[in-house]
Every structure is written in C-alpha cells, then in structure tokens.
Amino acid sequence: MKEAFKKHKKVVVFVAAIIIIIICCIAGYMAKIKYEQKQRN
C-alpha cells in the first residue's frame, strides 16, 4: 500500500511540474504578445 502511494506521489509531482511549465509558457507567450502590441502603438 505504501509503495503504491509513493509511486502515485511521484506521478502527481511529475504532472504538477508539467502543468507549471505549461502555465509559464502560456504566461510568457501572452506577455510577448502584449509587449509586441505595445511596441507597435
């Protein structure tokens, strides 16, 4: 039971890391678009 939980915890950490990376990428992309729009004006 404990081993299964340990494995599950590893998966949760891995998924959380992927989600954080995706959020950072989206935030960076949005900031880039906003910055480029500001430069154009």
C-alpha positions in Angstrom: 0.0 0.0 0.0 2.8 2.4 0.9 4.7 1.6 -2.3 1.7 2.4 -4.4 1.2 5.7 -2.6 4.9 6.6 -3.2 4.6 5.8 -6.9 1.4 7.9 -7.0 3.1 10.8 -5.3 5.9 10.7 -8.0 3.2 10.9 -10.7 1.5 13.8 -9.0 4.7 15.7 -8.7 5.5 15.0 -12.4 2.1 16.1 -13.6 2.3 19.3 -11.4 5.7 20.1 -12.9 4.3 19.8 -16.4 1.3 22.0 -15.5 3.6 24.7 -14.1 5.8 24.6 -17.2 2.7 24.9 -19.4 1.4 27.9 -17.4 4.8 29.6 -17.6 4.9 29.1 -21.3 1.4 30.5 -21.8 2.1 33.5 -19.5 5.3 34.2 -21.3 3.6 34.0 -24.7 0.8 36.3 -23.5 3.4 38.8 -22.2 5.3 38.7 -25.5 2.1 39.4 -27.5 1.1 42.3 -25.2 4.7 43.7 -25.4 4.7 43.5 -29.2 1.4 45.2 -29.4 2.7 48.0 -27.1 5.8 48.4 -29.3 3.6 48.8 -32.4 1.5 51.6 -31.0 
